[in-house]
């Protein structure tokens, strides 16, 4: 990592999504329960436009989208669907400013990455953008431009905060391995070369402040080394789906100073305790073989994925457990 991360050692955070439709309440909850690294809540239960893809599509510059029967699709001119998505985002940022306008710590925002966006949005023909090299390039450039404007808006609203950018790339392994389906469902889009994936991801990551560039992927085959090569300062993964072959890449990342956002709390209702989370993190850390004192700086405890599918009570409990577990892990490392 080129510099220390803008959040303190022993921090906990969320991945992004929460249940419910009240963004003001959700924002207060996040800042109250996760004060070391709060995030901009995403509330997909409000409908199309508040979902991960619609939210990122609202940032695209000169590439309007609309909702087709099969999902989001590029279109010739802006319409109602895009206005709704942008209105959701504006309301979210208003709530963020109201709650965190004087906040002086690090705040995380989440945006779907270029490859997940390209694998999810359709061309007017119905094919995914990722099937067309030129269209994918244009989409990535538009996203980078829109993300830069979005960052400036967030920084204007939170002038004393440090903004961390999380690119969500759950579909990136499918892009790399040729698993994105064609419109018929009978075939798949040809795999994209790792070098091209890395370059495009790095192009969008570079818009974020140095030291505050994060990539999240909860797939079991998350390409950790590729994320780091693209310029990520931190990587968010689901520890419950971590394959044994990923341990080497994880260890190499920590040795290089990369922070790991470790998903240790389920994203749906489950029986969770502070003691259980502490034990889970410590077991993984022991397996990696690093000094115990290094843990609070190298690991940020988080949920395995978003909490949109959880009950409101569990979402609050999950954040509380993460905060208390991270505090205990930090204290025990002193």
VMD Tcl script that draws the C-alpha trace (Angstrom):
set ca {
  {0.00 0.00 0.00}
  {1.37 3.43 -0.90}
  {0.21 4.91 2.42}
  {-1.62 3.99 5.58}
  {-5.36 3.55 5.02}
  {-7.54 6.48 6.10}
  {-9.38 4.37 8.69}
  {-7.90 3.40 12.09}
  {-6.58 -0.03 13.03}
  {-9.29 -2.25 14.44}
  {-12.05 -0.79 12.28}
  {-15.18 -2.65 11.18}
  {-17.47 -1.77 8.29}
  {-20.35 -2.99 6.13}
  {-20.34 -4.02 2.49}
  {-23.11 -1.67 1.39}
  {-26.70 -2.85 1.17}
  {-29.20 -2.86 4.04}
  {-32.87 -3.86 4.39}
  {-35.66 -1.29 4.42}
  {-36.53 1.86 2.50}
  {-35.77 4.69 4.97}
  {-32.37 6.04 3.92}
  {-32.18 8.61 6.75}
  {-32.66 5.88 9.36}
  {-30.19 3.58 7.61}
  {-27.53 6.30 7.45}
  {-27.91 7.12 11.15}
  {-27.66 3.42 11.95}
  {-24.42 2.95 10.00}
  {-22.73 6.01 11.50}
  {-23.85 4.96 14.97}
  {-22.84 1.30 14.81}
  {-19.75 1.53 12.57}
  {-18.16 4.86 13.51}
  {-14.60 3.89 12.51}
  {-15.53 3.27 8.86}
  {-19.20 4.05 8.08}
  {-20.47 3.54 4.55}
  {-23.11 5.03 2.30}
  {-26.11 2.67 2.70}
  {-27.73 1.07 -0.33}
  {-31.43 0.20 -0.03}
  {-32.43 -1.94 -3.04}
  {-35.84 -2.71 -1.51}
  {-36.96 0.70 -2.80}
  {-37.05 -0.75 -6.30}
  {-35.27 -0.52 -9.67}
  {-32.73 2.25 -9.61}
  {-31.80 1.64 -5.99}
  {-30.19 -1.69 -6.94}
  {-26.43 -2.04 -7.40}
  {-26.54 -1.90 -11.21}
  {-29.08 0.91 -11.44}
  {-27.15 2.95 -8.89}
  {-23.91 2.68 -10.89}
  {-25.74 3.26 -14.17}
  {-26.97 6.56 -12.74}
  {-23.35 7.72 -12.67}
  {-22.62 6.99 -16.35}
  {-21.83 10.05 -18.45}
  {-23.48 10.27 -21.89}
  {-24.58 6.62 -21.75}
  {-28.26 6.65 -20.69}
  {-29.99 3.46 -19.59}
  {-33.52 2.18 -19.24}
  {-35.19 -0.91 -17.79}
  {-35.97 -3.67 -20.31}
  {-37.81 -6.91 -19.46}
  {-34.43 -8.61 -18.92}
  {-32.78 -5.82 -16.92}
  {-30.90 -2.57 -17.49}
  {-30.16 -1.66 -21.11}
  {-28.36 1.17 -22.90}
  {-30.71 3.48 -24.73}
  {-30.61 6.52 -27.01}
  {-31.84 9.16 -24.57}
  {-32.48 9.58 -20.83}
  {-35.95 8.64 -19.61}
  {-37.97 8.02 -16.49}
  {-35.97 5.00 -15.29}
  {-32.73 6.96 -15.24}
  {-34.40 9.91 -13.50}
  {-35.65 7.58 -10.76}
  {-32.18 6.07 -10.27}
  {-30.56 9.50 -10.04}
  {-33.25 10.70 -7.65}
  {-32.56 7.75 -5.33}
  {-28.86 8.59 -5.34}
  {-29.50 12.28 -4.69}
  {-31.69 11.42 -1.69}
  {-29.00 9.08 -0.38}
  {-26.36 11.78 -0.62}
  {-28.66 14.29 1.07}
  {-29.01 11.88 3.99}
  {-25.27 11.29 4.05}
  {-24.62 15.01 4.20}
  {-27.20 15.53 6.94}
  {-25.78 12.79 9.16}
  {-22.09 12.99 8.31}
  {-21.52 16.56 7.15}
  {-19.14 17.26 10.05}
  {-17.60 13.78 10.15}
  {-13.79 13.84 10.21}
  {-12.98 10.14 9.66}
  {-13.09 7.83 6.66}
  {-16.38 7.18 4.85}
  {-16.83 4.42 2.27}
  {-18.93 4.64 -0.88}
  {-19.71 1.66 -3.13}
  {-20.05 1.51 -6.92}
  {-20.44 -1.48 -9.22}
  {-17.13 -2.00 -11.03}
  {-16.72 -1.81 -14.81}
  {-16.76 -5.57 -15.42}
  {-19.81 -6.32 -13.29}
  {-21.56 -3.40 -14.98}
  {-20.55 -4.62 -18.45}
  {-21.71 -8.15 -17.60}
  {-25.08 -6.86 -16.35}
  {-26.12 -4.04 -18.70}
  {-27.34 -4.90 -22.19}
  {-26.67 -3.28 -25.53}
  {-29.78 -2.21 -27.48}
  {-29.47 -5.56 -29.31}
  {-30.00 -7.46 -26.06}
  {-26.45 -8.76 -25.81}
  {-24.40 -7.87 -22.74}
  {-22.03 -4.95 -23.09}
  {-19.13 -7.25 -22.19}
  {-19.63 -9.09 -25.49}
  {-18.45 -5.99 -27.39}
  {-14.88 -4.78 -26.74}
  {-15.54 -1.23 -27.95}
  {-18.75 -0.90 -25.96}
  {-17.00 -2.18 -22.84}
  {-14.23 0.40 -23.28}
  {-16.80 3.19 -23.66}
  {-18.70 2.00 -20.60}
  {-15.54 1.93 -18.47}
  {-14.55 5.44 -19.59}
  {-18.05 6.72 -18.86}
  {-18.05 5.08 -15.43}
  {-14.65 6.54 -14.57}
  {-15.85 10.00 -15.58}
  {-19.07 9.63 -13.58}
  {-17.26 8.23 -10.55}
  {-14.94 11.23 -10.55}
  {-17.93 13.58 -10.50}
  {-19.61 11.49 -7.82}
  {-16.49 11.62 -5.64}
  {-16.31 15.39 -5.99}
  {-19.96 15.66 -4.94}
  {-19.44 13.42 -1.90}
  {-16.31 15.34 -0.88}
  {-18.19 18.63 -1.21}
  {-20.91 17.33 1.08}
  {-18.41 15.81 3.56}
  {-15.56 18.32 3.40}
  {-13.74 17.03 6.50}
  {-13.98 13.31 5.70}
  {-11.66 10.97 3.77}
  {-13.59 9.14 1.06}
  {-12.87 5.45 0.40}
  {-14.10 3.94 -2.88}
  {-15.26 0.32 -3.06}
  {-15.74 -1.16 -6.52}
  {-18.12 -4.12 -6.34}
  {-17.09 -6.84 -8.79}
  {-19.15 -9.97 -8.04}
  {-19.37 -10.82 -11.76}
  {-15.69 -10.39 -12.58}
  {-14.80 -14.09 -12.14}
  {-17.56 -14.94 -14.64}
  {-16.04 -12.48 -17.12}
  {-12.59 -14.02 -16.69}
  {-13.86 -17.59 -17.04}
  {-16.35 -17.14 -19.87}
  {-19.48 -17.70 -17.76}
  {-21.54 -14.63 -18.75}
  {-24.64 -15.96 -20.58}
  {-25.74 -14.91 -24.05}
  {-29.34 -13.66 -24.57}
  {-30.55 -17.13 -25.57}
  {-29.16 -18.68 -22.40}
  {-27.67 -21.48 -24.48}
  {-24.21 -20.03 -24.79}
  {-21.76 -17.80 -22.96}
  {-19.72 -14.74 -23.85}
  {-16.09 -15.46 -24.66}
  {-13.73 -15.09 -21.69}
  {-11.89 -11.76 -21.44}
  {-8.11 -11.88 -21.05}
  {-6.81 -11.17 -17.55}
  {-4.58 -8.34 -18.82}
  {-7.58 -6.55 -20.33}
  {-9.61 -7.04 -17.16}
  {-6.77 -5.69 -15.02}
  {-6.19 -2.66 -17.22}
  {-9.85 -1.63 -17.32}
  {-10.34 -2.17 -13.61}
  {-7.23 -0.12 -12.92}
  {-8.53 2.69 -15.11}
  {-11.60 3.10 -12.92}
  {-9.76 2.49 -9.64}
  {-7.31 5.27 -10.46}
  {-10.09 7.83 -10.09}
  {-10.24 7.13 -6.34}
  {-7.75 8.67 -3.88}
  {-4.48 6.78 -3.48}
  {-4.57 4.57 -0.40}
  {-8.38 4.40 -0.48}
  {-8.99 2.06 -3.43}
  {-10.92 -1.07 -2.57}
  {-12.28 -3.95 -4.65}
  {-15.00 -6.25 -3.28}
  {-15.81 -9.70 -4.67}
  {-17.67 -12.31 -2.63}
  {-17.21 -15.10 -5.21}
  {-15.27 -18.17 -4.11}
  {-12.76 -17.64 -6.92}
  {-12.17 -13.93 -6.36}
  {-8.93 -13.05 -8.23}
  {-7.13 -11.34 -5.35}
  {-3.81 -10.99 -7.17}
  {-5.49 -9.34 -10.16}
  {-7.20 -6.77 -7.93}
  {-3.87 -5.85 -6.39}
  {-2.15 -5.64 -9.77}
  {-4.94 -3.27 -10.89}
  {-4.08 -0.90 -8.05}
  {-6.32 -1.92 -5.15}
  {-5.11 -0.89 -1.69}
  {-7.62 -3.21 -0.01}
  {-9.64 -6.26 -1.02}
  {-12.99 -7.38 0.42}
  {-13.73 -11.12 0.36}
  {-16.19 -13.61 1.86}
  {-14.21 -15.76 4.31}
  {-16.93 -18.43 4.32}
  {-16.33 -19.10 0.60}
  {-12.56 -18.75 0.62}
  {-10.91 -21.61 -1.27}
  {-7.71 -23.15 0.09}
  {-5.89 -22.16 -3.08}
  {-6.64 -18.50 -2.26}
  {-4.60 -18.60 0.95}
  {-1.31 -18.03 -0.87}
  {-2.68 -14.97 -2.66}
  {-4.15 -13.71 0.60}
  {-0.84 -14.12 2.40}
  {1.05 -12.37 -0.40}
  {-1.44 -9.49 -0.28}
  {-0.97 -9.00 3.46}
  {2.82 -9.14 3.07}
  {2.52 -6.38 0.47}
  {0.59 -4.19 2.90}
  {-2.85 -4.76 1.37}
  {-5.71 -4.53 3.88}
  {-8.22 -7.38 3.81}
  {-11.88 -6.65 4.49}
  {-12.79 -10.06 5.82}
  {-16.43 -11.13 5.52}
  {-17.01 -13.04 8.77}
  {-20.69 -12.32 9.52}
  {-23.42 -13.85 7.28}
  {-25.44 -11.47 5.14}
  {-28.72 -13.13 6.16}
  {-30.16 -13.85 9.60}
  {-28.00 -16.22 11.62}
  {-26.94 -16.87 15.19}
  {-23.90 -14.62 15.68}
  {-21.85 -13.67 18.72}
  {-18.85 -11.47 19.36}
  {-16.94 -14.50 20.63}
  {-17.72 -16.46 17.47}
  {-16.53 -13.69 15.16}
  {-13.33 -13.18 17.16}
  {-12.59 -16.92 17.01}
  {-13.25 -17.05 13.25}
  {-10.86 -14.17 12.51}
  {-8.17 -15.58 14.81}
  {-8.36 -19.04 13.22}
  {-7.83 -17.60 9.77}
  {-5.03 -15.36 10.97}
  {-3.28 -18.29 12.63}
  {-3.54 -20.29 9.43}
  {-1.88 -17.45 7.52}
  {0.99 -17.40 10.00}
  {1.42 -13.68 10.62}
  {2.27 -12.06 13.99}
  {-0.82 -11.49 16.16}
  {0.06 -7.81 16.71}
  {-0.28 -7.17 12.97}
  {-3.93 -8.28 12.79}
  {-5.79 -5.01 13.61}
  {-4.02 -3.09 10.86}
  {-4.30 -5.84 8.25}
  {-7.91 -6.97 8.80}
  {-11.19 -5.05 8.75}
  {-14.09 -7.22 9.91}
  {-17.22 -6.97 7.81}
  {-20.23 -8.92 6.63}
  {-19.79 -11.70 4.08}
  {-21.81 -9.67 1.58}
  {-24.57 -7.06 1.69}
  {-27.40 -7.18 4.23}
  {-30.31 -6.44 1.89}
  {-31.75 -9.92 2.47}
  {-31.60 -9.69 6.27}
  {-34.23 -8.49 8.72}
  {-33.72 -4.98 10.15}
  {-33.07 -6.38 13.61}
  {-30.39 -8.74 12.36}
  {-28.74 -5.98 10.30}
  {-28.38 -3.85 13.42}
  {-27.12 -6.84 15.40}
  {-24.59 -7.73 12.68}
  {-23.06 -4.26 12.75}
  {-22.95 -4.20 16.55}
  {-21.23 -7.61 16.70}
  {-18.68 -6.55 14.07}
  {-17.86 -3.38 15.99}
  {-17.44 -5.14 19.34}
  {-15.48 -8.05 17.84}
  {-13.07 -5.67 16.11}
  {-12.55 -3.76 19.35}
  {-11.76 -6.99 21.19}
  {-9.37 -8.17 18.47}
  {-7.58 -4.83 18.65}
  {-7.33 -4.86 22.45}
  {-5.99 -8.41 22.51}
  {-3.25 -7.45 20.04}
  {-1.79 -4.77 22.30}
}
mol new
graphics top color blue
foreach p $ca { graphics top sphere $p radius 0.5 }
foreach p [lrange $ca 0 end-1] q [lrange $ca 1 end] { graphics top cylinder $p $q radius 0.2 }
display resetview
